[in-house]
Amino acid sequence: MIRIDGGYGEGGGQILRTALALSCITGRPFEIINIRKGRKKPGLQPQHLTGVRAAQQISRAEVEGAQIGSQMLSFSPGKVRGGEYSFDVSEIKGSAGSVTLVLQAIMPPLIIAGSKSKISVKGGTHVEWSPPFHYMRDVLLPLLNKMGISAGLEIEKWGWYPVGGGRASLSVETTSGHARKPLRSPGDIRNRGRLLRLSGISAVSNLPTSIAVRQMDHGNWLLKGAGLSAKFEIIDAPSIGKGTFFFLLAEVEKIRAGFSALGERGKPAETVAEEAVRQFLEFIGSEGAVEPHLADQLIPYLSLCGDSSSFTTSRVTRHLLTNAWVTEKFLPVKIEVDGDEGDFGIVTVETLGQPTNIAETKF
């Protein structure tokens, strides 16, 4: 039984999601206390509980403490099985909880489950404090594809705070890699290479299209000031709620990076665009190859490659440091982050042996 203090580091739900994913992969049970101790509402909230139930369902796990508000959980997985699954964040309690955060907890084990899977999740597709649908589809999945993962993400309805109601589906092919080395290294991503193209979307739901146009025009104006330009698509997104979204996708030679912002009541369209463009300009002005939000998400996948790997990031975050800490508890890897929090960093994932328990009985 691995014991985890959920209040460590950034003290949020990422600790739980990574633990769920790696527990399912390795078959190692865990107990976590102080769940989301660092948040205003500590304990399990609907999206976290949905992640637990999703991991429980795909692995036939024995679980204790899975209820709203719980700050302690024990999870003992069985064998992971691919297939068709459907989850609804709002089923537990009316919520716009993040669809992508639920997928974070179950996508890694389903990738090496030995059979195809299709997962449908209902909830928030574009909400604060989580990767939006388009980030996961256009930034994370293309990189995972280079690592031998065949996965696709589709959206049926967009879900905004506070009503949610969005629906997205993830299709996952099983990896062809060896059980002891299920993924292949993406190669050297210390140098990102030159910027190839910029594109993006400016979207609204149940609001005047002129808002999306203003977001796009201001984003282009800011980029022009930096000597750049982007091709944007205006989207009138189907949804039961109201919302606005601006997303900028940067494609460089080695990797992709995504930057986004959400609108809210009283927030000018120009401010929404400025938030996303400012993030991009900070990234492109740095030497890091991987932007901060992707850096922490990469750690578990790189740790399953069986080969040592490294990358640079434009900014070391507490999420990155915390995810490295959790991953080392489950897998035989040593993860070093050379750089101070908030600054440029070099991340090295060194394998210390084969994760034999993956090969022996799990898959």
Secondary structure, 3 states (H helix, E strand, C coil): CEEEECCCCCCCHHHHHHHHHHHHHHCCCEEEECCCCCCCCCCCCHHHHHHHHHHHHHHCCEEECCCCCCCCEEEECCCCCCCEEEEEHHHHCCCCCEHHHHHHHHHHHHHCCCCCEEEEEEEECCCCCCCCHHHHHHHHHHHHHHCCCCEEEEEEEECECCCECEEEEEEECCCCCECCECCCCCCCECCCCCEEEEEEEEEEECCCHHHHHHHHHHHHHHHHHCCCCCEEEEEECCECCCEEEEEEEEEECCCEEEEEEECCCCCCHHHHHHHHHHHHHHHHCCCCCECHHHHHHHHHHHCCCCCCEEEEECCECHHHHHHHHHHHHHCCEEEEEECCECCCEEEEEEECCCCHHHHHHHC
